[in-house]
Amino acid sequence: MAYTMPQKQGIAYLGVAVAIAIIFGGAFYFLSANRVAAPETPAPVTAPASAKEIIFTGSHESGFEGYVSRVLYALKYDPGIFSVSSSSLADRAISIREKGSGKIHTVGFFYNGGAGFANPRELWENHPYCADCAETTNTVSIARASDMLTFANAKEGWLVFSNPFGFAVIKLEKPAGIAEKVIETLWLHSEEASAPEKTSLKLYFTNEAVCPDATCENVVSVTRLVPKTAKVATVAIEELLKGPTKEELADGYVMNIPAGSKLNSLTIQNGEARADFNAQTQSGGGSASMRYRTEQIRETLLQFPTVKSVRLSVDGETEGIFQP
């Protein structure tokens, strides 16, 4: 016999069903209306494929005759496998180090405003990046690098391609399989940067054209333009330690301070400039060389009106320094 539900009991069940539907429907609406939006993908590099990966960003500036350009860059890497750092040096603006093997891969930038190379091949043929590298088939895909050329020898591989800044020059130590995956995430964007305000400095060297033998005790100045800074005396000594430029060398200017010399500290108190250098600054050389070294430093510092005298030291020592 079929069972017939009493009318009152059926109405009760129907009411319960409607109530449950209202509760669940309201909850679904609340969650939908108040859910947290997913974070936007960081532009321009896509979000990391895994929680381990992070995005590294930075910029590099270079210029020619007052025109300054900036390249913005970003790439994605796993910090458990790599460490990534940036540098102001154009040939290794980005360094990618493999923690396991210690291999270091670099991304450099060549500003083309002055040289005017037509394409990556012309750059490669005119710069000795790798004398024994031969052109190879490209296996790396980088966005907007359609003119990329690849070169390699047994130890390293090179990728060269153009962008509005000039050229990107990438060096990979072999084997570079996992590093290539990082390089493929590289994103570049170039833009004009405002030219920094410049200030002129005098740097002092000896000059063989003016003083052809060791009897001349005078040092001769050259003028350099550097970005304006509050620490102008420190910048002057740092520029001095770089030595003469190619053009200055051609004009006979000579550096007597040895390569590897470093300014430890520089302070100016009551008109006295106190400059401390590393031990390399006084290494090697005879009496004439030592005299020229100290004169180069002193005259470079005495150009500033706040400096009336100069006291030199080497690793904190002021006695017995700069002796042949």
C-alpha positions in Angstrom: 0.0 0.0 0.0 1.4 3.5 -0.9 2.2 5.7 2.0 0.6 9.2 2.0 2.3 11.9 4.0 0.0 14.0 6.1 -0.5 17.5 4.8 0.8 19.2 7.9 4.0 17.1 8.0 4.6 17.8 4.2 4.4 21.5 4.8 6.8 21.2 7.7 9.4 19.4 5.5 9.0 21.9 2.7 9.6 24.7 5.2 12.9 23.1 6.4 14.1 22.6 2.8 13.4 26.3 2.0 15.2 27.4 5.1 18.3 25.3 4.3 18.3 26.7 0.7 18.2 30.2 2.0 21.0 29.7 4.5 23.4 28.1 1.9 22.4 30.6 -0.7 23.2 33.5 1.7 26.5 32.0 2.7 27.5 31.5 -0.9 26.6 35.1 -1.7 28.6 36.4 1.3 31.7 34.5 0.4 31.4 35.5 -3.3 31.0 39.2 -2.4 33.7 39.3 0.2 36.4 37.0 -1.3 39.9 38.4 -1.5 41.0 39.2 -5.0 44.1 37.3 -6.3 47.2 39.6 -6.4 48.0 41.1 -9.7 50.9 39.5 -11.6 54.0 41.6 -11.1 54.8 43.3 -14.4 56.7 42.8 -16.5 57.8 39.3 -15.4 55.1 36.7 -14.9 54.5 35.4 -11.4 56.9 32.7 -10.1 56.0 29.2 -11.1 56.6 28.0 -7.6 56.7 29.5 -4.1 60.5 29.1 -4.2 61.0 31.5 -7.1 61.4 35.3 -6.6 61.7 38.2 -9.0 64.9 40.3 -9.1 64.7 43.8 -10.5 67.1 46.7 -11.0 68.4 49.3 -13.5 71.6 50.4 -15.2 72.5 53.8 -16.5 75.1 54.9 -19.1 75.6 57.7 -21.5 77.7 59.6 -23.9 78.4 63.4 -24.1 75.6 64.3 -21.7 73.0 61.9 -23.1 72.1 59.4 -20.4 70.0 56.2 -21.0 68.6 53.8 -18.5 67.8 50.1 -19.0 65.4 48.5 -16.5 65.7 44.8 -16.0 63.9 41.9 -14.2 64.4 38.2 -14.0 63.0 35.2 -12.0 65.1 32.7 -10.1 65.1 30.2 -7.3 67.1 31.5 -4.3 67.7 28.0 -3.1 69.8 27.4 -6.3 71.1 30.9 -7.2 72.2 34.1 -5.7 71.7 37.2 -7.8 73.3 40.6 -7.4 73.7 43.8 -9.3 76.7 46.1 -10.1 77.3 49.5 -11.7 79.9 47.8 -14.0 78.5 47.7 -17.5 80.0 44.3 -18.4 78.4 42.5 -15.4 75.4 44.6 -14.4 73.8 41.4 -13.2 75.7 38.4 -11.7 73.9 35.1 -11.3 75.8 32.6 -9.1 75.0 28.9 -8.8 75.3 28.0 -5.2 76.2 24.4 -5.8 78.9 24.7 -8.5 80.0 28.3 -7.8 79.7 29.1 -11.5 78.9 32.8 -12.2 76.9 33.9 -15.1 76.7 37.6 -16.0 74.4 39.9 -17.9 76.1 43.1 -19.2 75.0 46.1 -21.2 76.8 47.9 -24.0 75.6 51.5 -24.5 75.6 52.1 -28.2 75.1 55.9 -28.3 78.8 56.6 -28.9 80.0 53.6 -30.9 77.0 53.3 -33.2 77.3 49.6 -34.1 74.7 48.5 -36.6 73.9 45.1 -35.1 75.1 42.4 -32.6 77.5 40.9 -35.1 79.3 44.2 -35.6 79.6 44.7 -31.9 81.0 41.1 -31.4 83.6 41.6 -34.2 84.8 44.8 -32.7 85.0 43.8 -29.0 87.3 40.9 -27.7 84.7 39.3 -25.5 85.9 35.8 -26.4 88.7 35.4 -29.0 88.4 31.6 -29.5 84.6 31.4 -29.4 82.8 30.3 -32.6 79.2 31.1 -33.6 76.8 28.4 -32.6 73.1 27.5 -32.9 70.9 29.4 -30.4 69.0 27.3 -27.8 67.9 30.1 -25.5 64.6 32.1 -26.0 64.4 35.6 -24.6 61.5 37.9 -25.2 62.1 40.7 -27.8 65.6 39.3 -28.6 64.9 38.4 -32.3 68.4 39.3 -33.5 70.3 37.3 -30.9 73.6 35.7 -31.8 75.3 33.0 -29.8 79.0 32.1 -29.5 80.8 29.5 -27.5 84.0 27.6 -26.7 84.5 24.6 -24.4 84.2 26.6 -21.2 81.6 29.4 -21.9 78.8 30.6 -24.0 77.8 34.1 -25.1 74.5 35.6 -26.1 74.4 39.0 -27.8 71.3 40.9 -28.8 70.2 44.5 -29.3 67.7 46.7 -27.5 67.0 50.5 -27.5 69.8 51.0 -24.9 72.3 49.3 -27.1 73.2 45.7 -26.6 72.8 43.0 -24.0 75.8 40.8 -23.6 75.3 37.6 -21.6 78.1 35.2 -20.5 77.2 31.7 -19.3 79.7 29.3 -17.8 79.3 25.7 -19.0 77.3 23.6 -18.4 74.6 26.3 -18.1 71.4 24.3 -18.4 69.7 25.6 -15.3 71.1 29.1 -15.7 69.6 29.2 -19.2 66.1 28.9 -17.6 66.8 31.9 -15.5 68.1 33.9 -18.5 65.0 33.0 -20.5 62.9 35.0 -17.9 65.0 38.2 -18.5 62.9 41.3 -19.3 64.5 44.6 -20.5 63.1 48.0 -21.0 65.0 51.1 -22.0 64.2 54.8 -21.3 65.9 58.1 -21.3 67.2 59.3 -18.0 67.8 62.9 -17.0 71.5 63.8 -17.3 73.0 64.2 -13.8 74.4 67.6 -13.0 78.2 67.6 -13.4 81.1 69.2 -11.6 84.7 69.5 -12.7 87.7 68.2 -10.8 91.4 68.5 -11.2 93.5 65.3 -11.0 97.3 65.4 -10.8 99.7 63.2 -12.7 103.2 63.4 -13.9 103.6 64.0 -17.6 106.4 62.7 -19.7 105.9 65.3 -22.4 106.4 68.1 -19.8 109.0 66.3 -17.6 110.9 63.8 -19.7 113.2 62.7 -16.9 113.1 62.3 -13.1 114.4 65.8 -12.4 111.0 67.4 -12.6 109.2 67.6 -9.2 106.0 69.1 -10.6 102.8 67.2 -11.2 100.4 68.4 -13.9 96.6 68.6 -13.7 93.9 67.2 -16.0 90.2 68.1 -15.7 87.5 65.5 -15.2 83.7 65.9 -15.2 81.9 63.8 -12.5 78.3 63.8 -11.2 77.8 66.5 -8.7 78.3 65.2 -5.1 78.7 66.5 -1.6 81.7 64.3 -1.1 83.7 65.9 -3.9 87.1 65.4 -2.3 86.5 61.7 -1.8 85.4 61.4 -5.4 88.5 63.3 -6.6 90.8 60.8 -4.9 88.8 57.8 -6.2 89.0 59.2 -9.7 92.8 59.8 -9.2 93.3 56.2 -8.2 91.6 55.1 -11.5 94.6 56.5 -13.3 94.8 58.4 -16.6 92.2 57.7 -19.3 93.4 56.4 -22.7 93.3 59.9 -24.1 95.4 61.2 -21.2 97.9 58.4 -21.5 98.3 59.3 -25.2 99.0 62.8 -24.1 101.9 61.7 -21.8 100.2 61.6 -18.4 101.6 58.9 -16.1 100.2 57.3 -13.0 102.7 56.6 -10.2 100.3 55.2 -7.7 100.2 51.4 -8.2 97.1 49.5 -9.4 95.0 48.1 -6.5 95.5 51.2 -4.3 92.4 52.1 -2.3 91.2 55.0 -0.2 90.2 53.7 3.2 88.8 57.0 4.5 89.0 60.7 4.0 88.0 63.4 6.5 88.5 67.2 6.5 88.8 68.8 10.0 89.8 72.4 10.6 91.3 72.8 7.1 93.3 69.5 7.3 92.5 66.7 4.9 93.3 63.3 6.5 93.5 60.6 3.9 94.1 56.9 4.8 95.1 54.4 2.2 95.7 50.6 2.0 99.2 49.1 2.0 99.2 48.7 -1.8 99.4 52.5 -2.2 103.0 52.5 -1.0 104.2 49.2 -2.4 107.2 49.1 -4.7 108.9 52.1 -6.3 111.9 54.3 -5.6 112.2 57.7 -4.0 111.0 59.6 -7.1 108.0 57.3 -7.4 107.1 57.9 -3.7 107.5 61.6 -4.1 105.2 61.7 -7.1 102.6 59.5 -5.4 102.3 61.8 -2.4 102.3 64.9 -4.6 99.6 63.5 -6.8 97.4 63.0 -3.7 98.3 66.3 -2.0 97.7 68.5 -5.0 94.5 66.8 -5.9 93.2 67.6 -2.3 94.6 71.1 -2.1 92.5 72.2 -5.0 89.5 72.5 -2.7 89.2 75.8 -0.7 88.3 73.9 2.5 91.7 72.1 2.5 94.8 74.0 3.7 97.0 71.0 4.5 97.1 67.2 3.9 98.0 64.4 6.3 98.5 60.9 4.8 98.4 57.6 6.5 98.5 53.9 5.5 96.2 51.6 7.3 96.1 54.1 10.2 99.9 54.5 10.4 101.5 58.0 9.8 105.1 57.2 10.5 107.6 55.6 8.1 105.1 55.6 5.2 105.8 56.1 1.5 109.5 55.2 1.8 111.5 53.6 -1.0 
